[in-house]
Amino acid sequence: METNQLTTHAGGAVTAPATATLAEQQQYLTFTLGDEMFAIGILAIREIIEYGHLTEVPMTPPFIRGVINLRGAVVPVIDMAVRFGRPAGEVTKRTCVVIIEIDNGNGGANQMGIVVDAVSEVLEIPPSDIEPPPQFGARIRTDFISGMGKVDGKFVVMLDVNKVLSIEEIAVVAAMNQADGRTA
């Protein structure tokens, strides 16, 4: 299995190269939430940073942990476990924030952070080893799943970041929580 060349910066930040070849489109960053393995296409990953220094924002949905200052930009941070309807995981020394770039629907992109229990590795998963998402039985919403990758005889849940982290959906949930008077 090939690994992508990620660059480590001061403070432990890891970034992916800006240019990508066709072969890199088969590469996925794998990470764990609880005892499950998930994957996101490497082309959506901008960097991996150490967990910490989050500023909580009042009146946001529970799955939004807060925001971070990333080189002068305000980046919202989503707790993936809570987003999937699970309890928030305990923060450990392996907990990190993966900075992802998602399509904003206007031809541009926005950055968001996702809290994961631990980053595993970058794997190459050929299209022949990717099954369609299940229609039932998944412990997360099936529209969040782009496929099921077969790695070493096990399945890895491959996420569609543009659906999991949809700005429109997050805005709707935030508005609903504010209307209900709930706080994070």
Residue frames as a rotation matrix with the C-alpha (Angstrom) as fourth column:
MET 1
0.576 0.818 0.000 0.00
0.818 -0.576 0.000 0.00
0.000 0.000 -1.000 0.00
GLU 2
-0.349 -0.682 0.643 1.31
0.652 -0.670 -0.356 3.43
0.673 0.294 0.678 -0.92
THR 3
0.163 0.387 -0.907 1.20
0.867 -0.495 -0.056 6.36
-0.470 -0.778 -0.417 1.39
ASN 4
0.723 0.142 0.676 0.74
0.490 -0.795 -0.357 9.95
0.487 0.590 -0.644 0.35
GLN 5
-0.399 -0.911 -0.108 3.48
0.794 -0.284 -0.537 12.44
0.458 -0.300 0.836 1.09
LEU 6
0.786 0.618 0.012 2.19
0.493 -0.640 0.590 14.63
0.372 -0.457 -0.808 3.88
THR 7
-0.209 -0.861 0.463 4.35
0.277 -0.506 -0.817 17.50
0.938 -0.043 0.344 5.14
THR 8
0.385 0.270 -0.883 4.83
0.914 0.025 0.406 18.16
0.132 -0.963 -0.237 8.86
HIS 9
0.153 -0.249 0.956 5.06
0.109 -0.958 -0.266 21.80
0.982 0.145 -0.120 9.99
ALA 10
-0.872 -0.460 0.170 6.06
-0.058 -0.248 -0.967 23.41
0.487 -0.853 0.190 13.27
GLY 11
-0.490 0.704 0.514 3.53
-0.849 -0.251 -0.465 22.65
-0.198 -0.664 0.721 15.98
GLY 12
-0.672 0.147 0.725 2.75
-0.007 0.979 -0.205 19.21
-0.740 -0.143 -0.657 14.55
ALA 13
0.356 0.829 -0.431 0.53
-0.530 -0.201 -0.824 20.35
-0.770 0.521 0.368 11.65
VAL 14
-0.565 -0.440 0.698 0.56
0.306 0.674 0.672 17.99
-0.766 0.593 -0.246 8.67
THR 15
0.140 0.616 -0.775 -0.45
-0.607 -0.565 -0.558 19.18
-0.782 0.549 0.295 5.21
ALA 16
0.319 0.049 0.947 -1.16
0.609 0.755 -0.244 17.43
-0.726 0.654 0.210 1.93
PRO 17
-0.782 -0.623 0.020 0.44
0.397 -0.472 0.787 18.65
-0.481 0.623 0.617 -1.29
ALA 18
-0.217 0.718 -0.661 -1.66
-0.415 -0.681 -0.603 21.15
-0.884 0.143 0.446 -3.26
THR 19
-0.169 0.124 -0.978 -1.26
-0.979 0.098 0.181 19.35
0.118 0.987 0.105 -6.57
ALA 20
0.004 0.259 0.966 -2.67
-0.423 0.875 -0.233 15.89
-0.906 -0.408 0.113 -7.16
THR 21
-0.805 -0.228 -0.547 -2.32
-0.592 0.351 0.726 13.25
0.026 0.908 -0.418 -9.79
LEU 22
0.087 0.883 -0.461 -5.02
-0.758 0.359 0.545 10.89
0.647 0.302 0.700 -10.95
ALA 23
-0.226 -0.240 -0.944 -3.46
0.250 0.922 -0.294 8.08
0.941 -0.303 -0.149 -8.87
GLU 24
-0.980 -0.195 0.051 -3.86
0.012 -0.309 -0.951 10.16
0.201 -0.931 0.305 -5.68
GLN 25
-0.308 0.939 0.154 -7.62
-0.867 -0.343 0.361 10.17
0.391 -0.022 0.920 -6.15
GLN 26
0.362 0.372 -0.854 -7.55
-0.045 0.923 0.383 6.57
0.931 -0.101 0.351 -4.92
GLN 27
-0.631 -0.668 -0.396 -5.83
0.406 0.151 -0.901 7.60
0.661 -0.729 0.176 -1.70
TYR 28
0.467 0.858 0.215 -7.76
0.052 -0.269 0.962 8.00
0.883 -0.438 -0.170 1.53
LEU 29
-0.626 -0.537 0.565 -6.89
-0.530 -0.239 -0.814 9.23
0.572 -0.809 -0.135 4.99
THR 30
0.106 0.650 -0.753 -8.16
0.332 0.691 0.643 6.69
0.937 -0.318 -0.142 7.51
PHE 31
-0.672 -0.232 0.703 -9.09
-0.538 -0.500 -0.679 7.58
0.509 -0.834 0.211 11.07
THR 32
-0.590 0.451 -0.670 -10.93
0.614 0.789 -0.010 6.06
0.524 -0.417 -0.742 14.00
LEU 33
-0.319 0.599 0.734 -14.00
-0.781 -0.605 0.154 7.08
0.536 -0.525 0.661 15.93
GLY 34
0.512 0.408 0.756 -14.49
-0.782 0.585 0.214 4.72
-0.355 -0.701 0.619 18.83
ASP 35
-0.140 -0.552 0.822 -13.76
-0.116 0.834 0.540 1.25
-0.983 -0.020 -0.181 17.47
GLU 36
0.661 0.451 0.600 -14.71
0.531 0.284 -0.798 2.03
-0.530 0.846 -0.052 13.85
MET 37
-0.515 -0.857 -0.034 -12.47
0.463 -0.311 0.830 2.97
-0.722 0.412 0.557 10.93
PHE 38
0.715 0.690 -0.112 -13.48
0.327 -0.473 -0.818 5.72
-0.617 0.549 -0.564 8.50
ALA 39
-0.391 -0.838 0.380 -11.84
0.791 -0.095 0.605 7.18
-0.471 0.537 0.700 5.40
ILE 40
0.682 0.464 -0.565 -11.92
0.078 -0.814 -0.575 10.50
-0.727 0.348 -0.592 3.54
GLY 41
0.699 -0.397 0.595 -10.45
0.685 0.133 -0.716 11.10
0.205 0.908 0.365 0.11
ILE 42
-0.056 -0.860 -0.507 -7.01
0.898 -0.265 0.351 12.67
-0.436 -0.436 0.787 0.47
LEU 43
-0.518 -0.151 0.842 -7.88
0.679 -0.671 0.298 15.43
0.520 0.726 0.450 -2.01
ALA 44
0.510 0.776 0.371 -10.29
0.291 -0.562 0.774 16.94
0.810 -0.286 -0.513 0.56
ILE 45
0.647 -0.316 -0.694 -7.67
0.746 0.070 0.663 16.96
-0.160 -0.946 0.281 3.35
ARG 46
0.741 -0.424 0.520 -5.71
-0.112 -0.843 -0.527 20.18
0.662 0.332 -0.672 3.88
GLU 47
-0.380 -0.904 0.195 -3.89
-0.460 0.002 -0.888 19.39
0.803 -0.427 -0.417 7.11
ILE 48
0.473 0.404 -0.783 -3.94
0.491 0.617 0.615 17.54
0.731 -0.676 0.093 10.41
ILE 49
-0.225 -0.529 0.818 -3.38
-0.406 -0.712 -0.572 19.51
0.885 -0.461 -0.054 13.60
GLU 50
-0.851 -0.140 -0.507 -3.14
0.392 0.474 -0.789 18.78
0.350 -0.870 -0.348 17.30
TYR 51
0.212 0.977 -0.039 -6.41
0.677 -0.118 0.727 19.09
0.705 -0.180 -0.686 19.21
GLY 52
-0.222 -0.207 -0.953 -6.68
0.926 -0.350 -0.140 22.19
-0.305 -0.913 0.270 21.36
HIS 53
-0.842 -0.170 -0.512 -7.36
0.162 -0.985 0.062 25.92
-0.514 -0.031 0.857 21.60
LEU 54
-0.483 0.773 0.412 -11.00
0.704 0.063 0.707 25.70
0.520 0.632 -0.575 20.53
THR 55
-0.946 0.323 0.027 -13.27
-0.292 -0.814 -0.503 28.65
-0.141 -0.483 0.864 21.20
GLU 56
-0.551 0.818 0.164 -16.83
0.767 0.574 -0.285 27.58
-0.327 -0.031 -0.944 21.96
VAL 57
-0.912 0.362 0.192 -19.58
-0.187 -0.785 0.591 29.43
0.364 0.503 0.784 20.13
PRO 58
-0.686 0.704 0.183 -22.91
-0.139 0.120 -0.983 29.87
-0.714 -0.700 0.015 21.93
MET 59
0.210 0.958 -0.197 -26.16
-0.510 -0.065 -0.858 28.73
-0.834 0.281 0.475 20.33
THR 60
-0.284 -0.311 -0.907 -24.58
-0.935 0.301 0.190 26.20
0.214 0.901 -0.376 17.97
PRO 61
0.705 0.552 -0.446 -25.60
-0.475 0.834 0.280 22.57
0.526 0.014 0.850 17.51
PRO 62
0.771 -0.377 0.513 -23.94
-0.382 0.372 0.846 20.08
-0.510 -0.848 0.143 19.88
PHE 63
0.686 -0.531 0.498 -21.83
0.669 0.730 -0.141 18.58
-0.288 0.429 0.856 17.08
ILE 64
0.479 -0.578 0.661 -20.05
0.192 -0.666 -0.721 21.90
0.856 0.473 -0.208 16.53
ARG 65
0.265 -0.469 -0.842 -17.27
0.952 0.263 0.153 21.91
0.150 -0.843 0.516 19.13
GLY 66
0.488 -0.133 -0.863 -16.29
0.274 -0.915 0.296 25.49
-0.829 -0.381 -0.410 18.38
VAL 67
0.959 -0.247 0.140 -13.90
0.054 -0.324 -0.944 27.39
0.279 0.913 -0.298 16.14
ILE 68
0.333 -0.918 -0.214 -10.13
0.725 0.105 0.681 27.61
-0.603 -0.382 0.701 15.81
ASN 69
0.715 -0.274 -0.643 -7.85
-0.489 -0.854 -0.179 30.30
-0.500 0.443 -0.745 14.46
LEU 70
0.442 -0.547 0.711 -5.98
0.666 0.731 0.148 28.72
-0.601 0.409 0.687 11.57
ARG 71
-0.571 -0.778 0.261 -3.40
0.787 -0.429 0.444 31.22
-0.234 0.459 0.857 10.33
GLY 72
-0.932 0.180 -0.315 -5.86
-0.169 -0.984 -0.065 34.09
-0.322 -0.007 0.947 10.76
ALA 73
-0.507 0.794 -0.336 -8.93
-0.459 0.081 0.885 32.27
0.730 0.602 0.323 9.41
VAL 74
-0.342 0.518 0.784 -11.86
-0.838 0.210 -0.504 31.24
-0.426 -0.829 0.362 11.60
VAL 75
-0.579 0.081 -0.811 -12.46
-0.475 0.775 0.417 27.52
0.663 0.627 -0.410 11.02
PRO 76
0.342 0.752 0.563 -15.46
-0.934 0.210 0.288 25.71
0.099 -0.625 0.775 12.56
VAL 77
-0.783 -0.607 -0.138 -14.67
-0.564 0.786 -0.254 22.37
0.263 -0.121 -0.957 14.20
ILE 78
0.311 0.925 -0.219 -17.16
-0.813 0.378 0.442 19.50
0.491 0.040 0.870 14.05
ASP 79
-0.449 -0.344 0.824 -17.15
-0.727 0.678 -0.113 16.56
-0.520 -0.650 -0.555 16.47
MET 80
-0.546 0.199 -0.814 -17.63
-0.668 0.482 0.567 13.61
0.505 0.853 -0.130 14.11
ALA 81
-0.913 0.228 -0.338 -18.82
0.361 0.840 -0.406 11.25
0.191 -0.492 -0.849 16.84
VAL 82
-0.525 0.749 -0.405 -21.58
0.122 -0.405 -0.906 13.66
-0.842 -0.525 0.121 17.91
ARG 83
-0.455 0.314 -0.833 -22.39
-0.847 -0.442 0.295 14.37
-0.276 0.840 0.467 14.22
PHE 84
-0.627 0.160 -0.762 -23.05
-0.339 0.825 0.452 10.64
0.701 0.542 -0.463 13.84
GLY 85
0.369 0.911 0.184 -25.38
-0.537 0.047 0.842 10.61
0.759 -0.409 0.506 16.86
ARG 86
0.294 -0.370 -0.882 -22.90
0.649 0.754 -0.100 9.14
0.702 -0.543 0.461 19.32
PRO 87
0.903 -0.056 -0.426 -21.57
0.330 -0.545 0.771 10.52
-0.275 -0.836 -0.474 22.58
ALA 88
0.700 -0.714 0.024 -18.50
-0.599 -0.605 -0.524 12.76
0.389 0.352 -0.851 22.32
GLY 89
0.572 -0.584 -0.576 -15.30
0.504 0.804 -0.315 10.79
0.647 -0.110 0.754 22.63
GLU 90
0.783 -0.407 -0.471 -12.78
0.362 -0.318 0.876 11.42
-0.506 -0.857 -0.101 25.37
VAL 91
0.823 -0.567 -0.029 -9.98
-0.416 -0.567 -0.711 13.77
0.387 0.597 -0.702 24.30
THR 92
0.755 -0.649 0.098 -6.65
0.431 0.604 0.671 11.92
-0.494 -0.464 0.735 24.42
LYS 93
-0.015 -0.850 -0.527 -3.14
-0.225 -0.511 0.830 12.65
-0.974 0.131 -0.184 23.18
ARG 94
-0.751 -0.225 0.621 -4.10
0.479 0.461 0.747 10.97
-0.454 0.858 -0.239 19.86
THR 95
0.380 0.925 0.013 -7.21
0.749 -0.300 -0.591 13.13
-0.543 0.234 -0.807 19.35
CYS 96
-0.740 -0.641 -0.205 -6.66
0.387 -0.654 0.650 15.55
-0.551 0.402 0.732 16.50
VAL 97
0.346 0.787 -0.511 -8.40
-0.083 -0.517 -0.852 17.92
-0.935 0.337 -0.114 14.13
VAL 98
-0.448 -0.377 0.811 -8.38
0.762 0.313 0.567 17.13
-0.467 0.872 0.147 10.43
ILE 99
-0.240 0.316 -0.918 -8.82
-0.314 -0.920 -0.234 20.27
-0.918 0.232 0.320 8.33
ILE 100
-0.335 0.284 0.899 -11.02
0.774 0.626 0.091 19.48
-0.537 0.726 -0.429 5.33
GLU 101
-0.824 0.132 -0.551 -11.93
-0.377 -0.853 0.361 21.57
-0.422 0.505 0.753 2.34
ILE 102
-0.337 0.793 0.507 -15.56
0.679 0.578 -0.453 21.27
-0.652 0.192 -0.733 1.25
ASP 103
-0.707 0.189 0.682 -17.42
0.563 -0.433 0.704 22.69
0.428 0.881 0.200 -1.73
ASN 104
-0.805 0.401 -0.437 -19.44
0.141 -0.586 -0.798 25.74
-0.576 -0.704 0.415 -0.68
GLY 105
0.010 0.876 0.481 -21.86
0.794 0.286 -0.537 25.39
-0.608 0.387 -0.693 -3.60
ASN 106
0.827 0.244 -0.507 -20.77
-0.020 -0.888 -0.460 28.69
-0.562 0.391 -0.729 -5.17
GLY 107
0.832 -0.554 0.021 -17.78
0.123 0.147 -0.981 27.35
0.541 0.819 0.191 -7.05
GLY 108
0.047 -0.824 0.565 -15.51
-0.735 -0.412 -0.539 27.93
0.677 -0.389 -0.625 -4.07
ALA 109
0.079 -0.091 -0.993 -14.44
0.440 0.897 -0.047 25.99
0.894 -0.433 0.111 -1.02
ASN 110
0.516 0.078 0.853 -14.62
-0.694 -0.546 0.470 26.39
0.503 -0.834 -0.228 2.75
GLN 111
-0.522 -0.705 -0.479 -12.42
-0.158 0.632 -0.759 24.83
0.838 -0.321 -0.442 5.39
MET 112
0.615 0.623 0.484 -13.81
-0.664 0.076 0.744 22.95
0.427 -0.779 0.460 8.36
GLY 113
-0.605 -0.784 0.137 -12.15
-0.723 0.470 -0.506 20.91
0.332 -0.405 -0.852 11.03
ILE 114
0.560 0.724 -0.402 -13.29
-0.400 0.661 0.635 17.49
0.725 -0.195 0.660 12.18
VAL 115
-0.079 -0.518 0.852 -12.38
-0.989 0.147 -0.003 16.00
-0.124 -0.843 -0.524 15.54
VAL 116
0.523 0.150 -0.839 -11.32
-0.362 0.930 -0.060 12.36
0.772 0.335 0.540 15.27
ASP 117
0.971 -0.135 0.196 -10.10
-0.128 0.401 0.907 9.95
-0.201 -0.906 0.373 17.94
ALA 118
0.040 -0.991 0.126 -6.93
-0.083 0.122 0.989 9.13
-0.996 -0.050 -0.077 16.00
VAL 119
0.541 -0.019 -0.841 -5.58
-0.837 -0.116 -0.535 9.39
-0.087 0.993 -0.078 12.47
SER 120
0.723 -0.238 0.649 -4.41
0.074 0.960 0.270 6.01
-0.687 -0.147 0.711 11.20
GLU 121
-0.449 -0.876 0.177 -2.72
0.269 0.056 0.962 6.23
-0.852 0.479 0.210 7.80
VAL 122
0.076 0.394 -0.916 -3.11
-0.859 -0.441 -0.260 7.16
-0.507 0.806 0.305 4.16
LEU 123
-0.275 -0.078 0.958 -4.16
0.150 0.981 0.123 4.12
-0.950 0.177 -0.258 2.15
GLU 124
-0.691 0.131 -0.711 -4.54
-0.720 -0.215 0.660 3.50
-0.067 0.968 0.243 -1.53
ILE 125
-0.304 0.694 0.653 -7.91
0.050 0.696 -0.716 1.84
-0.952 -0.185 -0.246 -2.14
PRO 126
-0.995 -0.083 -0.056 -8.48
-0.052 -0.053 0.997 0.95
-0.086 0.995 0.048 -5.79
PRO 127
-0.384 0.914 -0.132 -12.00
-0.923 -0.377 0.073 1.44
0.016 0.150 0.989 -7.17
SER 128
-0.151 0.306 -0.940 -12.31
-0.341 0.877 0.340 -2.35
0.928 0.372 -0.028 -7.54
ASP 129
-0.655 -0.142 -0.742 -12.12
0.575 0.543 -0.612 -2.63
0.490 -0.828 -0.274 -3.72
ILE 130
-0.916 0.402 -0.014 -14.91
-0.315 -0.739 -0.596 -0.11
-0.250 -0.541 0.803 -3.08
GLU 131
-0.610 0.790 0.059 -18.47
0.782 0.589 0.204 -1.34
0.126 0.171 -0.977 -2.64
PRO 132
-0.274 0.586 0.763 -21.56
0.041 -0.785 0.618 0.90
0.961 0.200 0.191 -2.81
PRO 133
-0.763 0.011 0.646 -22.87
-0.615 -0.317 -0.722 2.24
0.197 -0.948 0.248 0.50
PRO 134
-0.866 0.480 -0.141 -25.23
0.500 0.835 -0.230 -0.05
0.007 -0.270 -0.963 2.41
GLN 135
-0.424 0.801 0.424 -28.93
-0.059 -0.491 0.869 0.67
0.904 0.343 0.256 2.18
PHE 136
0.730 0.627 0.273 -29.53
-0.338 -0.016 0.941 -0.37
0.594 -0.779 0.200 5.78
GLY 137
0.791 -0.315 -0.525 -27.73
0.560 0.720 0.410 -1.40
0.249 -0.618 0.746 8.94
ALA 138
-0.224 -0.896 0.384 -25.18
0.494 -0.444 -0.748 1.42
0.840 0.022 0.542 9.04
ARG 139
0.041 0.189 -0.981 -24.73
0.991 -0.136 0.015 3.19
-0.131 -0.972 -0.193 12.37
ILE 140
-0.619 -0.150 -0.771 -24.56
0.099 -0.989 0.112 6.55
-0.779 -0.007 0.627 10.59
ARG 141
0.434 0.805 -0.404 -26.82
-0.321 -0.281 -0.905 8.14
-0.842 0.522 0.137 8.00
THR 142
0.231 -0.333 0.914 -26.33
0.687 0.721 0.089 6.30
-0.689 0.608 0.395 4.72
ASP 143
0.894 0.077 0.441 -26.21
0.396 -0.594 -0.700 9.55
0.208 0.801 -0.562 2.73
PHE 144
0.696 -0.717 0.023 -22.97
-0.597 -0.562 0.573 10.36
-0.398 -0.412 -0.820 4.59
ILE 145
0.069 -0.665 0.744 -21.35
0.007 0.746 0.666 7.22
-0.998 -0.040 0.056 3.11
SER 146
0.200 -0.068 -0.977 -19.81
-0.932 -0.320 -0.168 7.30
-0.302 0.945 -0.127 -0.36
GLY 147
0.399 -0.070 -0.914 -18.77
-0.480 0.833 -0.273 3.65
0.781 0.548 0.299 -0.26
MET 148
0.836 -0.191 0.514 -17.30
-0.373 0.489 0.788 0.79
-0.402 -0.851 0.338 1.72
GLY 149
0.292 -0.825 -0.484 -13.60
-0.842 0.018 -0.539 0.19
0.453 0.565 -0.689 1.10
LYS 150
0.986 -0.044 -0.163 -12.14
0.098 0.935 0.340 -3.28
0.137 -0.351 0.926 1.54
VAL 151
0.236 -0.939 0.251 -8.82
-0.745 -0.341 -0.573 -3.10
0.624 -0.052 -0.780 3.37
ASP 152
-0.759 -0.648 0.055 -7.06
-0.555 0.600 -0.576 -6.20
0.340 -0.468 -0.815 4.74
GLY 153
-0.701 0.522 -0.486 -10.32
0.438 0.853 0.284 -8.18
0.563 -0.014 -0.827 4.77
LYS 154
-0.359 0.593 -0.721 -12.23
0.757 -0.267 -0.596 -5.51
-0.546 -0.760 -0.353 6.70
PHE 155
0.245 0.521 0.818 -14.53
0.846 -0.527 0.082 -2.71
0.473 0.672 -0.570 5.59
VAL 156
-0.747 -0.378 -0.547 -13.65
0.557 -0.805 -0.204 0.96
-0.363 -0.456 0.812 6.01
VAL 157
0.391 0.920 -0.016 -16.56
0.813 -0.353 -0.463 3.41
-0.432 0.169 -0.886 5.90
MET 158
-0.686 -0.602 0.408 -15.76
0.727 -0.578 0.369 5.98
0.014 0.550 0.835 3.20
LEU 159
-0.011 0.697 -0.717 -17.36
0.643 -0.544 -0.538 9.35
-0.765 -0.467 -0.443 3.94
ASP 160
0.012 0.123 0.992 -18.72
0.852 -0.521 0.054 11.94
0.524 0.845 -0.111 1.55
VAL 161
-0.622 -0.364 -0.693 -17.41
0.741 -0.559 -0.372 15.09
-0.252 -0.745 0.617 3.24
ASN 162
-0.926 0.300 0.229 -19.66
-0.152 -0.851 0.503 17.38
0.346 0.431 0.833 1.21
LYS 163
0.072 0.978 -0.195 -22.69
0.020 0.194 0.981 15.68
0.997 -0.074 -0.006 2.79
VAL 164
0.099 -0.095 -0.991 -21.34
0.934 0.353 0.059 15.13
0.344 -0.931 0.123 6.31
LEU 165
-0.448 -0.419 -0.790 -20.15
0.709 -0.705 -0.029 18.71
-0.545 -0.573 0.612 6.54
SER 166
-0.181 0.462 0.868 -22.73
0.851 -0.368 0.373 20.44
0.492 0.807 -0.327 4.36
ILE 167
-0.976 -0.217 -0.014 -22.74
0.201 -0.879 -0.432 24.15
0.081 -0.425 0.902 5.18
GLU 168
-0.435 0.885 0.164 -26.44
-0.505 -0.391 0.769 24.38
0.746 0.252 0.617 4.32
GLU 169
0.273 0.549 -0.790 -27.36
0.325 0.720 0.613 21.52
0.905 -0.424 0.019 6.65
ILE 170
-0.471 -0.514 -0.717 -25.20
0.854 -0.063 -0.516 22.87
0.220 -0.856 0.468 9.47
ALA 171
-0.948 0.161 0.274 -26.83
-0.170 -0.985 -0.012 26.29
0.268 -0.058 0.962 9.03
VAL 172
-0.060 0.988 -0.145 -30.32
-0.343 0.116 0.932 24.73
0.937 0.105 0.332 9.13
VAL 173
0.176 0.078 -0.981 -29.51
0.721 0.668 0.183 22.73
0.670 -0.740 0.062 12.28
ALA 174
-0.805 -0.519 -0.287 -28.01
0.579 -0.585 -0.567 25.84
0.126 -0.623 0.772 13.90
ALA 175
-0.715 0.606 0.349 -31.13
-0.463 -0.784 0.413 27.85
0.524 0.134 0.841 13.08
MET 176
0.212 0.809 -0.548 -33.37
0.012 0.559 0.829 25.07
0.977 -0.182 0.109 14.44
ASN 177
-0.146 -0.328 -0.933 -31.40
0.901 0.346 -0.262 24.89
0.409 -0.879 0.245 17.69
GLN 178
-0.980 -0.190 0.062 -31.59
0.155 -0.919 -0.363 28.67
0.126 -0.346 0.930 18.11
ALA 179
-0.364 0.921 0.138 -35.34
-0.507 -0.321 0.800 28.59
0.781 0.221 0.584 17.49
ASP 180
0.356 0.467 -0.810 -35.71
0.337 0.744 0.577 25.84
0.872 -0.478 0.108 20.09
GLY 181
0.707 -0.122 0.696 -33.64
-0.587 -0.650 0.483 27.84
0.393 -0.751 -0.531 22.59
ARG 182
0.896 -0.439 -0.066 -31.04
0.421 0.790 0.446 25.07
-0.144 -0.427 0.893 22.92
THR 183
0.590 -0.801 -0.102 -27.34
-0.807 -0.590 -0.028 25.78
-0.037 0.099 -0.994 23.39
ALA 184
0.324 -0.574 -0.752 -24.26
-0.266 0.707 -0.655 23.66
0.908 0.412 0.076 22.76
